[in-house]
Amino acid sequence: MTNQNFLIDNLAFAARGERLQAKLPLSDFPRLSELIASQQTKATMQAGEIEFVLEGEKNVLGQCFLHLALNASLATSCQRCLADMPLALALNFHYLISNVDADTLDDVEAEAGDDFDIQEVSQAMDVKLLIEDEVIIALPIAPVHEDDCAPVTMQSGEKSNPFAALKGLIKS
């Protein structure tokens, strides 16, 4: 587990145009680790990793933004064939940092459009928690291989009778 602290003042981070980049093991994300472990077979408890870049930006209107790009390499199980399956996620998120109350949040979100999510101003925003939340939301409910992986069973013309074994038990 990485002991590095990823708490930032998101408004100052964005206003200064700072950049944070790291590659972290899956063990740094306890909720995600537990979710992935529940989807894996016992034979392969492979460690995954998440690589991310968080960049701040302040535009000419004085609005502050965060841009998060992350690549996650996770190990899970295919829900169709139950074989081990690597899962790669490449995700991008854009956040408008705003100090709005709950009453005006809908107006600000409507004004911002679908291009940005609203991130509340915080002097101690946990970047690892943000990353973990976004990856959990992006995980497929039932991951499956892209190609058809279900075993194909061919049946011959004649089927065995399941009651044939009972025939010998009948007393005359």
Backbone as ProteinMPNN parsed JSONL, in Angstrom:
{"seq_chain_A": "MTNQNFLIDNLAFAARGERLQAKLPLSDFPRLSELIASQQTKATMQAGEIEFVLEGEKNVLGQCFLHLALNASLATSCQRCLADMPLALALNFHYLISNVDADTLDDVEAEAGDDFDIQEVSQAMDVKLLIEDEVIIALPIAPVHEDDCAPVTMQSGEKSNPFAALKGLIKS", "coords_chain_A": {"N_chain_A": [[0.842, -1.179, 0.0], [0.587, 2.177, -0.865], [1.965, 4.841, 0.863], [1.833, 7.434, 0.222], [0.335, 10.591, 0.341], [-2.539, 11.906, -1.117], [-3.967, 14.368, -0.959], [-5.413, 17.353, -1.95], [-5.721, 20.92, -2.325], [-8.214, 21.689, -4.159], [-9.101, 23.964, -5.589], [-6.94, 25.808, -5.515], [-5.013, 24.168, -6.695], [-6.036, 23.867, -9.299], [-6.133, 26.565, -10.107], [-3.434, 27.24, -10.201], [-2.625, 25.651, -12.238], [-1.55, 23.111, -11.846], [-0.103, 19.778, -11.929], [-0.572, 16.347, -11.38], [0.708, 13.167, -11.262], [0.686, 9.646, -11.203], [1.29, 6.146, -10.566], [-0.504, 3.671, -9.156], [-0.865, 0.842, -6.972], [-3.494, -1.632, -6.938], [-4.094, -2.252, -4.343], [-4.135, 0.124, -2.972], [-6.665, 1.052, -3.106], [-9.145, 0.272, -1.318], [-11.995, -0.348, -1.398], [-12.461, -0.845, -4.119], [-10.618, -2.917, -4.521], [-11.77, -4.937, -2.974], [-14.16, -5.335, -4.373], [-13.227, -6.2, -6.898], [-11.86, -8.507, -6.113], [-13.994, -10.098, -5.326], [-15.034, -10.764, -7.756], [-13.155, -12.322, -8.925], [-11.659, -15.529, -9.578], [-10.548, -17.924, -7.167], [-8.069, -18.912, -7.826], [-6.577, -16.988, -9.206], [-5.519, -14.307, -7.891], [-4.674, -11.73, -8.876], [-2.741, -8.777, -8.82], [-3.8, -5.535, -9.608], [-3.395, -2.351, -11.259], [-3.528, 1.239, -11.208], [-3.112, 3.945, -13.226], [-2.763, 7.413, -13.303], [-3.441, 10.823, -14.36], [-3.794, 13.987, -13.193], [-4.834, 17.162, -13.924], [-4.84, 20.664, -13.485], [-6.674, 23.622, -14.37], [-7.237, 27.001, -15.251], [-9.537, 29.067, -16.731], [-10.05, 31.88, -19.059], [-12.232, 33.182, -18.054], [-11.993, 32.889, -15.401], [-12.845, 30.554, -14.293], [-12.295, 27.455, -12.653], [-10.913, 24.313, -13.41], [-10.648, 20.733, -13.281], [-8.946, 18.065, -14.788], [-9.082, 14.717, -15.289], [-7.402, 11.874, -16.217], [-7.32, 8.448, -16.561], [-5.911, 5.168, -16.467], [-6.734, 1.916, -15.984], [-5.706, -1.268, -15.011], [-7.051, -4.219, -14.473], [-7.84, -7.368, -12.929], [-10.245, -9.764, -13.494], [-13.115, -11.972, -13.616], [-14.612, -13.592, -16.372], [-18.029, -13.472, -16.859], [-19.448, -15.136, -18.456], [-17.976, -17.438, -19.291], [-16.538, -17.973, -17.047], [-13.79, -17.898, -16.879], [-10.53, -16.538, -16.125], [-10.004, -13.076, -16.664], [-8.487, -10.278, -18.072], [-9.092, -6.827, -17.456], [-9.208, -3.783, -18.927], [-9.372, -0.355, -18.457], [-9.826, 2.829, -19.835], [-10.219, 5.999, -18.993], [-11.655, 9.304, -18.986], [-12.21, 12.347, -17.33], [-13.832, 15.444, -16.605], [-13.964, 18.214, -14.544], [-15.728, 20.903, -13.155], [-14.853, 23.236, -10.846], [-16.662, 24.39, -8.227], [-18.199, 26.453, -5.819], [-20.959, 25.94, -4.762], [-24.226, 25.949, -3.3], [-26.642, 23.427, -2.32], [-29.159, 24.207, -3.248], [-28.802, 25.778, -5.56], [-27.424, 24.1, -7.193], [-28.556, 22.548, -9.284], [-29.104, 24.539, -11.207], [-26.517, 25.436, -11.838], [-25.381, 23.081, -12.842], [-26.996, 22.703, -15.095], [-26.277, 24.915, -16.559], [-23.562, 24.414, -16.994], [-23.635, 22.203, -18.604], [-23.226, 18.988, -20.268], [-20.565, 18.588, -20.469], [-18.92, 18.856, -18.258], [-18.512, 17.705, -14.893], [-19.665, 18.732, -11.688], [-17.512, 19.723, -9.146], [-17.126, 20.104, -5.781], [-15.656, 22.862, -4.044], [-12.751, 22.241, -2.215], [-10.44, 22.112, 0.413], [-9.06, 19.933, 1.085], [-9.205, 17.717, -0.819], [-9.526, 14.345, -1.567], [-7.725, 12.684, -3.778], [-7.277, 9.997, -4.427], [-9.617, 8.809, -3.491], [-11.518, 9.978, -5.182], [-10.675, 8.889, -7.649], [-11.064, 6.159, -7.13], [-13.868, 6.085, -6.787], [-14.726, 6.819, -9.395], [-13.718, 4.714, -10.981], [-15.063, 2.502, -9.904], [-17.707, 3.146, -10.575], [-17.467, 2.973, -13.337], [-16.995, 0.3, -13.834], [-17.994, -2.701, -15.481], [-21.135, -4.351, -14.954], [-21.438, -7.093, -15.322], [-18.752, -8.447, -16.372], [-17.579, -9.61, -19.517], [-15.879, -11.599, -22.004], [-14.842, -10.125, -25.104], [-15.049, -11.588, -27.46], [-17.09, -14.397, -28.407], [-17.183, -16.606, -25.868], [-18.387, -18.724, -24.662], [-18.638, -22.187, -24.09], [-19.316, -24.358, -26.803], [-21.725, -26.788, -27.134], [-22.285, -29.746, -28.734], [-24.919, -31.818, -29.686], [-25.606, -35.215, -30.187], [-27.698, -37.193, -32.36], [-29.15, -39.052, -30.781], [-30.392, -39.177, -27.527], [-29.617, -39.991, -24.166], [-31.758, -41.836, -21.988], [-32.944, -40.456, -19.063], [-34.271, -41.94, -17.15], [-33.531, -44.537, -17.449], [-31.886, -45.864, -15.642], [-33.582, -46.414, -13.568], [-35.148, -48.455, -14.462], [-34.205, -51.012, -13.865], [-34.895, -51.292, -11.239], [-37.526, -51.891, -10.986], [-39.818, -54.222, -9.779], [-41.037, -57.353, -10.774]], "CA_chain_A": [[0.0, 0.0, 0.0], [1.353, 3.407, -0.961], [1.704, 5.755, 1.973], [1.803, 8.788, -0.291], [-0.932, 11.263, 0.567], [-3.009, 12.594, -2.31], [-4.94, 15.388, -0.598], [-5.071, 18.617, -2.593], [-6.657, 22.045, -2.319], [-8.543, 21.585, -5.58], [-9.216, 25.287, -6.209], [-5.578, 26.316, -5.702], [-4.378, 23.246, -7.636], [-6.516, 24.223, -10.634], [-5.763, 27.951, -10.414], [-1.998, 27.279, -10.509], [-2.366, 24.777, -13.383], [-0.663, 22.037, -11.403], [-0.256, 18.448, -12.529], [-0.246, 15.243, -10.485], [0.739, 11.929, -12.034], [1.176, 8.526, -10.403], [0.832, 4.791, -10.847], [-0.771, 3.112, -7.835], [-1.36, -0.541, -6.966], [-4.901, -1.816, -6.59], [-4.208, -2.323, -2.879], [-4.37, 1.483, -2.458], [-8.087, 1.341, -3.254], [-9.737, -0.867, -0.604], [-13.339, -0.722, -1.87], [-12.289, -1.405, -5.45], [-9.937, -4.203, -4.346], [-12.758, -5.9, -2.476], [-15.095, -5.605, -5.467], [-12.522, -6.991, -7.906], [-11.576, -9.818, -5.523], [-15.229, -10.88, -5.314], [-15.31, -11.191, -9.129], [-12.086, -13.19, -9.384], [-11.607, -16.89, -9.069], [-9.556, -18.046, -6.097], [-6.766, -19.274, -8.376], [-5.82, -15.826, -9.671], [-5.725, -13.06, -7.159], [-3.647, -10.873, -9.454], [-2.802, -7.373, -8.438], [-3.97, -4.602, -10.708], [-2.833, -1.037, -10.988], [-4.215, 2.376, -11.807], [-2.221, 5.046, -13.567], [-3.608, 8.583, -13.526], [-2.899, 12.167, -14.505], [-4.76, 15.016, -12.8], [-4.326, 18.473, -14.313], [-5.675, 21.808, -13.169], [-6.732, 24.646, -15.411], [-8.083, 28.172, -14.995], [-9.782, 29.675, -18.04], [-10.025, 33.344, -19.096], [-13.357, 33.676, -17.256], [-11.682, 32.669, -13.994], [-13.373, 29.265, -13.836], [-11.251, 26.463, -12.405], [-11.273, 22.971, -13.876], [-9.751, 19.597, -13.103], [-9.054, 17.065, -15.842], [-8.558, 13.449, -14.792], [-7.275, 10.779, -17.184], [-6.788, 7.285, -15.859], [-5.862, 3.854, -17.1], [-6.778, 0.89, -14.947], [-5.495, -2.652, -15.43], [-7.639, -5.02, -13.409], [-8.064, -8.783, -13.239], [-11.569, -10.195, -13.06], [-13.547, -13.216, -14.254], [-15.673, -13.483, -17.366], [-19.268, -14.0, -16.295], [-20.017, -16.089, -19.387], [-17.238, -18.704, -19.268], [-15.927, -18.032, -15.711], [-12.331, -17.903, -16.979], [-9.899, -15.284, -15.725], [-10.069, -12.116, -17.757], [-7.985, -8.939, -17.772], [-10.021, -5.749, -17.783], [-8.491, -2.512, -19.074], [-10.249, 0.811, -18.559], [-9.207, 4.112, -20.145], [-11.296, 6.927, -18.671], [-11.352, 10.729, -18.904], [-13.234, 13.111, -16.629], [-13.606, 16.884, -16.533], [-14.721, 18.743, -13.408], [-15.775, 22.331, -12.893], [-14.802, 23.427, -9.404], [-17.613, 25.444, -7.903], [-18.633, 26.497, -4.425], [-22.392, 26.202, -4.821], [-25.032, 25.218, -2.313], [-27.525, 22.406, -2.905], [-30.308, 24.837, -3.89], [-28.462, 26.287, -6.887], [-26.623, 23.101, -7.897], [-29.221, 22.179, -10.539], [-28.92, 25.63, -12.158], [-25.113, 25.447, -12.259], [-25.175, 21.897, -13.685], [-27.667, 22.944, -16.374], [-25.48, 25.914, -17.254], [-22.29, 23.807, -17.385], [-23.889, 21.212, -19.649], [-22.751, 17.631, -20.03], [-19.12, 18.525, -20.659], [-18.216, 18.855, -16.98], [-19.185, 17.394, -13.638], [-19.384, 19.746, -10.676], [-16.717, 19.275, -8.005], [-17.193, 21.119, -4.731], [-14.385, 23.399, -3.579], [-12.275, 21.54, -1.029], [-9.03, 22.338, 0.728], [-8.46, 18.618, 1.324], [-9.858, 16.739, -1.691], [-8.783, 13.094, -1.643], [-7.65, 12.293, -5.184], [-7.434, 8.542, -4.514], [-11.039, 8.512, -3.3], [-12.167, 10.371, -6.434], [-10.319, 7.881, -8.659], [-11.735, 4.912, -6.771], [-15.291, 6.24, -7.099], [-14.935, 6.835, -10.847], [-13.464, 3.378, -11.527], [-16.16, 1.632, -9.466], [-18.875, 3.482, -11.396], [-17.21, 2.574, -14.725], [-16.886, -1.159, -13.967], [-19.184, -3.378, -16.008], [-21.85, -5.151, -13.959], [-21.081, -8.484, -15.596], [-17.728, -8.422, -17.416], [-17.497, -10.781, -20.399], [-14.927, -11.479, -23.098], [-15.416, -9.489, -26.292], [-15.407, -12.672, -28.379], [-17.968, -15.395, -27.801], [-16.315, -17.537, -25.163], [-19.169, -19.811, -24.069], [-18.357, -23.45, -24.786], [-20.387, -24.836, -27.669], [-21.955, -28.22, -26.94], [-23.002, -30.37, -29.843], [-25.634, -33.01, -29.258], [-25.827, -36.186, -31.259], [-29.112, -37.431, -32.614], [-29.822, -39.859, -29.763], [-30.145, -38.76, -26.145], [-29.832, -41.075, -23.204], [-32.969, -41.684, -21.182], [-32.549, -40.273, -17.663], [-34.969, -42.91, -16.298], [-33.072, -45.888, -17.778], [-31.321, -46.486, -14.441], [-34.688, -46.836, -12.701], [-35.806, -49.614, -15.058], [-33.768, -52.215, -13.162], [-35.46, -51.314, -9.89], [-38.922, -52.327, -11.029], [-39.991, -55.655, -9.447], [-42.162, -57.947, -11.479]], "C_chain_A": [[0.886, 1.241, 0.0], [0.971, 4.344, 0.178], [1.627, 7.201, 1.518], [0.4, 9.364, -0.159], [-1.311, 12.052, -0.688], [-4.157, 13.536, -1.963], [-4.498, 16.709, -1.22], [-6.13, 19.664, -2.276], [-7.046, 22.205, -3.786], [-8.644, 22.946, -6.279], [-7.832, 25.877, -6.482], [-4.816, 25.478, -6.723], [-4.755, 23.629, -9.069], [-6.059, 25.623, -11.033], [-4.288, 28.063, -10.8], [-1.643, 26.388, -11.71], [-1.435, 23.622, -13.046], [-1.015, 20.709, -12.073], [0.21, 17.404, -11.512], [-0.351, 13.96, -11.29], [1.313, 10.833, -11.165], [0.63, 7.217, -10.948], [0.71, 4.109, -9.488], [-1.253, 1.673, -7.934], [-2.827, -0.586, -6.544], [-5.105, -1.84, -5.076], [-4.409, -0.948, -2.243], [-5.839, 1.884, -2.491], [-8.884, 0.203, -2.611], [-11.123, -1.288, -1.094], [-13.275, -1.374, -3.235], [-11.621, -2.776, -5.371], [-10.907, -5.283, -3.906], [-13.737, -6.293, -3.578], [-14.456, -6.492, -6.529], [-12.251, -8.395, -7.369], [-12.827, -10.693, -5.507], [-15.578, -11.394, -6.704], [-14.259, -12.165, -9.652], [-12.259, -14.605, -8.862], [-10.501, -16.942, -8.022], [-8.153, -18.307, -6.644], [-5.941, -18.053, -8.768], [-6.231, -14.583, -8.905], [-4.624, -12.094, -7.604], [-3.847, -9.437, -8.99], [-2.962, -6.526, -9.69], [-3.305, -3.294, -10.357], [-3.643, 0.025, -11.716], [-3.194, 3.484, -12.005], [-3.1, 6.258, -13.876], [-2.792, 9.849, -13.709], [-4.031, 13.121, -14.156], [-4.137, 16.37, -13.109], [-5.335, 19.545, -13.957], [-5.611, 22.841, -14.269], [-7.639, 25.773, -14.933], [-8.263, 28.878, -16.327], [-9.815, 31.198, -17.932], [-11.172, 33.96, -18.303], [-13.121, 33.49, -15.76], [-12.253, 31.378, -13.434], [-12.229, 28.273, -13.711], [-11.761, 25.067, -12.755], [-10.212, 21.971, -13.448], [-10.017, 18.626, -14.234], [-8.347, 15.808, -15.345], [-8.561, 12.428, -15.921], [-6.681, 9.606, -16.434], [-6.878, 6.034, -16.698], [-5.786, 2.832, -15.984], [-6.589, -0.476, -15.589], [-5.934, -3.537, -14.281], [-7.782, -6.465, -13.877], [-9.41, -9.181, -12.66], [-11.896, -11.516, -13.741], [-14.66, -12.927, -15.239], [-16.922, -14.14, -16.792], [-19.962, -14.981, -17.234], [-19.32, -17.446, -19.272], [-16.529, -18.956, -17.938], [-14.411, -18.152, -15.741], [-11.796, -16.55, -16.526], [-9.821, -14.36, -16.932], [-9.459, -10.794, -17.317], [-9.007, -7.892, -18.213], [-9.225, -4.447, -17.793], [-9.512, -1.395, -19.259], [-9.407, 2.037, -18.869], [-10.312, 5.155, -20.017], [-10.785, 8.358, -18.605], [-12.521, 11.45, -18.258], [-12.82, 14.575, -16.572], [-14.538, 17.443, -15.46], [-14.609, 20.26, -13.371], [-15.793, 22.489, -11.385], [-15.666, 24.627, -9.065], [-18.025, 25.339, -6.445], [-20.113, 26.891, -4.406], [-23.105, 25.413, -3.736], [-26.001, 24.301, -3.05], [-28.693, 23.023, -3.665], [-30.012, 25.288, -5.323], [-27.659, 25.298, -7.719], [-27.241, 22.725, -9.237], [-29.036, 23.258, -11.607], [-27.496, 25.647, -12.711], [-24.835, 24.261, -13.178], [-25.819, 22.078, -15.054], [-26.863, 23.925, -17.218], [-24.169, 25.316, -17.774], [-22.473, 22.809, -18.513], [-23.337, 19.85, -19.26], [-21.239, 17.504, -20.151], [-18.347, 18.37, -19.361], [-19.119, 18.362, -15.865], [-18.799, 18.486, -12.652], [-18.608, 19.096, -9.531], [-16.721, 20.406, -6.987], [-15.791, 21.566, -4.323], [-14.003, 22.701, -2.277], [-10.795, 21.834, -0.815], [-8.305, 21.024, 0.996], [-9.197, 17.559, 0.502], [-8.959, 15.512, -1.812], [-8.834, 12.58, -3.083], [-7.851, 10.785, -5.327], [-8.895, 8.133, -4.344], [-11.838, 8.86, -4.555], [-11.915, 9.33, -7.522], [-11.052, 6.579, -8.384], [-13.224, 4.971, -7.101], [-15.543, 6.148, -8.598], [-14.709, 5.45, -11.462], [-14.587, 2.424, -11.143], [-17.408, 1.883, -10.314], [-18.701, 2.962, -12.826], [-17.121, 1.056, -14.918], [-18.151, -1.748, -14.574], [-19.821, -4.238, -14.92], [-21.477, -6.618, -14.102], [-20.038, -8.491, -16.713], [-17.697, -9.725, -18.206], [-16.432, -10.518, -21.461], [-15.615, -10.835, -24.3], [-15.851, -10.533, -27.306], [-16.311, -13.644, -27.647], [-17.105, -16.472, -27.167], [-17.071, -18.706, -24.547], [-18.867, -21.104, -24.814], [-19.574, -23.912, -25.581], [-20.525, -26.335, -27.454], [-22.802, -28.733, -28.091], [-23.678, -31.628, -29.32], [-25.812, -33.934, -30.446], [-27.322, -36.434, -31.376], [-29.837, -38.169, -31.509], [-29.424, -39.396, -28.375], [-30.371, -39.95, -25.226], [-31.071, -40.773, -22.37], [-32.572, -41.539, -19.714], [-33.214, -41.283, -16.719], [-34.527, -44.347, -16.553], [-32.508, -46.595, -16.556], [-32.419, -46.999, -13.507], [-35.365, -48.121, -13.198], [-35.446, -50.915, -14.326], [-34.333, -52.336, -11.766], [-36.888, -51.818, -9.84], [-38.99, -53.833, -10.751], [-41.198, -56.166, -10.205], [-42.981, -58.821, -10.588]], "O_chain_A": [[1.83, 1.334, 0.785], [-0.209, 4.6, 0.417], [1.385, 8.098, 2.326], [-0.589, 8.715, -0.498], [-0.488, 12.777, -1.246], [-5.206, 13.5, -2.607], [-3.356, 17.136, -1.045], [-7.283, 19.337, -1.996], [-6.296, 22.788, -4.569], [-8.299, 23.055, -7.456], [-7.585, 26.391, -7.572], [-4.057, 26.019, -7.527], [-3.892, 23.705, -9.944], [-5.644, 25.841, -12.171], [-3.93, 28.892, -11.636], [-0.494, 26.372, -12.15], [-0.623, 23.209, -13.874], [-2.069, 20.552, -12.689], [1.25, 17.562, -10.872], [-1.373, 13.696, -11.923], [2.304, 11.042, -10.466], [-0.354, 7.188, -11.687], [1.693, 3.983, -8.756], [-1.969, 1.32, -8.871], [-3.324, 0.319, -5.874], [-6.178, -1.485, -4.587], [-4.816, -0.866, -1.084], [-6.214, 2.932, -1.965], [-9.261, -0.742, -3.304], [-11.394, -2.484, -1.195], [-13.969, -2.36, -3.482], [-12.019, -3.698, -6.082], [-10.87, -6.408, -4.405], [-14.099, -7.463, -3.697], [-15.084, -7.437, -7.007], [-12.399, -9.372, -8.102], [-12.726, -11.911, -5.659], [-16.336, -12.355, -6.831], [-14.447, -12.769, -10.708], [-12.914, -14.843, -7.847], [-9.617, -16.085, -8.006], [-7.161, -17.964, -6.001], [-4.715, -18.088, -8.668], [-7.193, -13.904, -9.263], [-3.765, -11.699, -6.816], [-4.968, -8.965, -8.799], [-2.324, -6.784, -10.711], [-2.72, -3.148, -9.283], [-4.338, -0.25, -12.694], [-2.508, 3.9, -11.07], [-4.07, 6.146, -14.625], [-1.639, 9.948, -13.289], [-5.105, 13.066, -14.757], [-3.053, 16.692, -12.622], [-6.541, 19.354, -14.112], [-4.629, 22.929, -15.007], [-8.667, 25.538, -14.299], [-7.288, 29.248, -16.982], [-9.63, 31.749, -16.847], [-11.101, 35.127, -17.918], [-13.953, 33.887, -14.944], [-12.158, 31.128, -12.233], [-11.318, 28.243, -14.537], [-12.891, 24.7, -12.433], [-9.041, 22.311, -13.276], [-11.168, 18.386, -14.6], [-7.16, 15.838, -15.021], [-9.605, 12.151, -16.513], [-5.664, 9.743, -15.753], [-7.781, 5.86, -17.517], [-4.888, 2.875, -15.144], [-7.232, -0.799, -16.588], [-5.275, -3.599, -13.243], [-7.838, -6.74, -15.076], [-9.679, -8.962, -11.479], [-11.028, -12.112, -14.378], [-15.545, -12.114, -14.973], [-16.856, -15.262, -16.29], [-20.96, -15.595, -16.855], [-19.979, -18.48, -19.167], [-15.978, -20.036, -17.725], [-13.804, -18.478, -14.722], [-12.51, -15.548, -16.54], [-9.603, -14.798, -18.061], [-9.866, -10.239, -16.297], [-9.694, -8.063, -19.22], [-8.64, -4.061, -16.781], [-10.4, -1.481, -20.107], [-8.379, 2.259, -18.228], [-11.233, 5.194, -20.833], [-9.641, 8.606, -18.224], [-13.679, 11.2, -18.592], [-11.637, 14.906, -16.501], [-15.741, 17.182, -15.465], [-13.526, 20.821, -13.537], [-16.663, 21.932, -10.715], [-15.436, 25.735, -9.549], [-18.178, 24.239, -5.914], [-20.466, 28.024, -4.077], [-22.647, 24.352, -3.311], [-26.153, 24.398, -4.268], [-29.176, 22.431, -4.63], [-30.873, 25.19, -6.197], [-27.254, 25.62, -8.836], [-26.523, 22.595, -10.229], [-28.835, 22.94, -12.78], [-27.293, 25.847, -13.908], [-24.134, 24.406, -14.18], [-25.256, 21.656, -16.064], [-26.778, 23.785, -18.438], [-23.716, 25.664, -18.864], [-21.552, 22.592, -19.3], [-23.024, 19.59, -18.098], [-20.692, 16.419, -19.954], [-17.247, 17.818, -19.352], [-20.332, 18.572, -15.888], [-17.734, 19.091, -12.769], [-19.002, 18.05, -9.015], [-16.357, 21.538, -7.306], [-14.861, 20.761, -4.264], [-14.814, 22.582, -1.358], [-10.002, 21.805, -1.757], [-7.081, 21.0, 1.12], [-9.75, 16.611, 1.061], [-7.773, 15.63, -2.122], [-9.871, 12.1, -3.542], [-8.528, 10.34, -6.254], [-9.352, 7.196, -5.0], [-12.736, 8.114, -4.945], [-12.839, 8.937, -8.234], [-11.601, 5.966, -9.299], [-13.78, 4.012, -7.637], [-16.476, 5.469, -9.027], [-15.438, 5.057, -12.372], [-15.021, 1.62, -11.968], [-18.086, 0.94, -10.721], [-19.675, 2.555, -13.458], [-17.169, 0.578, -16.051], [-19.258, -1.341, -14.222], [-19.123, -4.787, -14.067], [-21.229, -7.302, -13.109], [-20.403, -8.536, -17.888], [-17.78, -10.811, -17.632], [-16.124, -9.369, -21.778], [-16.823, -10.983, -24.488], [-16.896, -10.39, -27.941], [-16.302, -13.71, -26.418], [-16.374, -17.174, -27.866], [-16.452, -19.595, -23.964], [-18.842, -21.114, -26.045], [-20.706, -23.865, -25.099], [-19.548, -27.073, -27.579], [-23.884, -28.22, -28.376], [-23.068, -32.41, -28.591], [-26.124, -33.501, -31.555], [-28.109, -35.933, -30.572], [-31.03, -37.942, -31.307], [-28.238, -39.241, -28.085], [-31.217, -40.805, -25.49], [-31.388, -39.618, -22.087], [-31.918, -42.431, -19.174], [-32.753, -41.455, -15.591], [-35.069, -45.277, -15.955], [-32.639, -47.814, -16.442], [-32.188, -47.93, -12.736], [-36.069, -48.79, -12.442], [-36.283, -51.807, -14.188], [-34.25, -53.407, -11.166], [-37.401, -52.137, -8.768], [-38.307, -54.622, -11.403], [-42.238, -55.51, -10.274], [-43.972, -59.4, -11.032]]}, "name": "protein", "num_of_chains": 1, "seq": "MTNQNFLIDNLAFAARGERLQAKLPLSDFPRLSELIASQQTKATMQAGEIEFVLEGEKNVLGQCFLHLALNASLATSCQRCLADMPLALALNFHYLISNVDADTLDDVEAEAGDDFDIQEVSQAMDVKLLIEDEVIIALPIAPVHEDDCAPVTMQSGEKSNPFAALKGLIKS"}
